[in-house]
Amino acid sequence: MINKLHLAMIELYSGDAERIQHFCKVHSYAKLIAETENVDKKCLFILEAAALTHDIGIHLCEEKYGNCNGKLQEKEGPAIAGRLLGELGFEDDASKRVQYLIAHHHTYDNIDGTDYQILVEADFLVNIMENSLTKEAALNAYHHIFKTECGKMICKRMFSL
């Protein structure tokens, strides 16, 4: 089912290689961190789905607002994801959690689950690089965002912290 979602997201983002690359990288880091941290199968499934769809509202936000900032993505993304997950046959409870994670993936206080924590860490790993953030910004994220041992190790090694 994750592979079907992955391919559906590539289809949805057709022609937008940069964004396809982004969610593929976030998915890869999320899966690596989750498996290294020994999360259960349900958590991994939800996390993988959320990692693939976390920015699903970005095109609508660009069209509707001329802007795709994180808060707008959190607002518009869940409904789009809910429809897609429904079409693919995702169970309602998994879909609702994925939608919740999409609705909060740019909100860094009150992180309420391992899936949420890992999604934020994976997105940060990719965004630090893609946005050419400074070493100081990476260090700040390391100290304030990263909580998992694997996520911290990757961040520390990737950005020579």
C-alpha positions as CSV (number, residue, x, y, z in Angstrom):
1,M,0.0,0.0,0.0
2,I,2.9,2.4,0.7
3,N,4.3,1.8,-2.8
4,K,0.9,2.6,-4.3
5,L,0.8,5.8,-2.3
6,H,4.4,6.6,-3.4
7,L,3.5,6.2,-7.0
8,A,0.3,8.1,-6.6
9,M,2.3,11.0,-5.1
10,I,4.7,10.9,-8.0
11,E,1.8,11.1,-10.4
12,L,0.2,13.9,-8.4
13,Y,3.4,15.9,-8.5
14,S,4.1,15.1,-12.2
15,G,6.4,17.6,-13.7
16,D,7.6,18.9,-10.3
17,A,10.9,17.0,-9.9
18,E,12.1,19.1,-7.0
19,R,9.0,18.3,-4.9
20,I,9.1,14.7,-5.8
21,Q,12.7,14.5,-4.7
22,H,11.8,16.3,-1.5
23,F,9.1,13.9,-0.3
24,C,11.2,10.9,-1.5
25,K,14.1,12.1,0.7
26,V,11.8,12.8,3.7
27,H,10.3,9.3,3.3
28,S,13.8,7.7,3.2
29,Y,15.0,9.5,6.3
30,A,11.7,8.9,8.2
31,K,11.9,5.1,7.4
32,L,15.5,4.9,8.4
33,I,15.0,6.7,11.7
34,A,11.8,4.8,12.5
35,E,13.3,1.4,11.8
36,T,16.5,2.2,13.7
37,E,14.4,3.4,16.7
38,N,12.4,0.1,16.5
39,V,8.9,1.6,16.1
40,D,6.1,-0.8,15.7
41,K,4.6,-1.7,12.3
42,K,1.5,0.5,12.6
43,C,3.6,3.5,13.6
44,L,6.0,2.9,10.7
45,F,3.1,2.5,8.2
46,I,1.5,5.8,9.3
47,L,4.9,7.6,9.4
48,E,5.7,6.4,5.8
49,A,2.4,7.6,4.5
50,A,2.7,10.9,6.3
51,A,6.3,11.4,5.0
52,L,5.1,10.9,1.4
53,T,2.2,13.2,1.8
54,H,3.3,15.8,4.3
55,D,3.5,18.6,1.6
56,I,0.5,17.4,-0.4
57,G,-1.2,20.8,-0.1
58,I,1.7,22.8,-1.6
59,H,0.3,23.1,-5.2
60,L,-3.1,24.1,-4.0
61,C,-1.6,26.7,-1.7
62,E,0.5,28.2,-4.6
63,E,-2.7,28.4,-6.8
64,K,-5.0,29.6,-4.1
65,Y,-2.7,32.0,-2.1
66,G,0.3,32.5,-4.3
67,N,2.2,31.2,-1.3
68,C,3.0,27.8,0.1
69,N,4.3,28.5,3.6
70,G,4.1,25.8,6.2
71,K,1.0,27.1,8.0
72,L,-1.0,27.2,4.7
73,Q,0.2,23.6,3.9
74,E,-1.0,22.5,7.3
75,K,-4.4,24.1,6.6
76,E,-5.0,22.8,3.1
77,G,-3.1,19.5,3.0
78,P,-5.1,17.2,5.2
79,A,-8.3,17.2,3.1
80,I,-6.4,16.5,0.0
81,A,-4.5,13.6,1.7
82,G,-7.8,12.3,3.1
83,R,-9.3,12.0,-0.3
84,L,-6.2,10.3,-1.8
85,L,-5.8,7.9,1.1
86,G,-9.5,7.0,0.8
87,E,-9.2,6.3,-2.9
88,L,-6.2,4.0,-2.1
89,G,-8.1,2.1,0.6
90,F,-6.4,3.3,3.7
91,E,-8.2,2.5,6.9
92,D,-9.9,5.5,8.5
93,D,-7.8,5.5,11.7
94,A,-4.5,5.5,9.8
95,S,-5.9,8.2,7.4
96,K,-6.9,10.4,10.3
97,R,-3.5,10.2,11.9
98,V,-1.7,10.9,8.6
99,Q,-4.0,14.0,8.2
100,Y,-3.2,15.1,11.7
101,L,0.5,14.8,11.1
102,I,0.2,16.8,7.8
103,A,-1.8,19.4,9.8
104,H,1.0,19.8,12.3
105,H,4.3,19.0,10.5
106,H,5.4,22.7,10.7
107,T,4.3,23.0,14.4
108,Y,7.2,22.1,16.7
109,D,5.7,22.4,20.2
110,N,3.5,19.7,21.7
111,I,4.8,16.9,19.5
112,D,2.6,14.1,20.7
113,G,4.0,10.9,19.2
114,T,7.0,9.1,17.8
115,D,5.6,9.3,14.3
116,Y,5.2,13.1,14.6
117,Q,8.7,13.5,16.1
118,I,10.4,11.4,13.4
119,L,8.4,13.2,10.6
120,V,9.6,16.6,11.9
121,E,13.2,15.3,12.1
122,A,13.2,13.8,8.6
123,D,11.7,17.0,7.1
124,F,14.4,19.1,8.9
125,L,17.2,17.0,7.6
126,V,16.1,17.6,4.1
127,N,15.1,21.2,4.5
128,I,18.4,22.2,6.2
129,M,20.2,21.0,3.0
130,E,17.6,22.1,0.4
131,N,17.3,25.6,1.9
132,S,21.1,25.9,2.3
133,L,20.7,26.8,6.0
134,T,23.8,27.8,8.0
135,K,25.7,25.5,10.3
136,E,24.4,27.6,13.1
137,A,20.8,27.0,12.0
138,A,21.5,23.2,11.8
139,L,23.0,23.3,15.3
140,N,20.0,25.2,16.6
141,A,17.7,22.5,15.1
142,Y,19.9,19.8,16.5
143,H,19.5,21.1,20.0
144,H,15.8,22.1,19.8
145,I,14.1,19.7,17.4
146,F,16.0,16.4,17.3
147,K,15.1,13.9,20.0
148,T,15.7,10.4,18.5
149,E,19.2,9.0,18.8
150,C,19.2,8.1,15.1
151,G,17.9,11.5,14.0
152,K,20.5,13.3,16.2
153,M,23.3,11.1,14.8
154,I,22.3,11.8,11.2
155,C,22.1,15.5,11.8
156,K,25.3,15.6,13.7
157,R,27.2,13.7,10.9
158,M,25.5,15.3,8.0
159,F,26.2,18.9,9.1
160,S,29.5,18.3,11.0
161,L,28.1,19.5,14.3
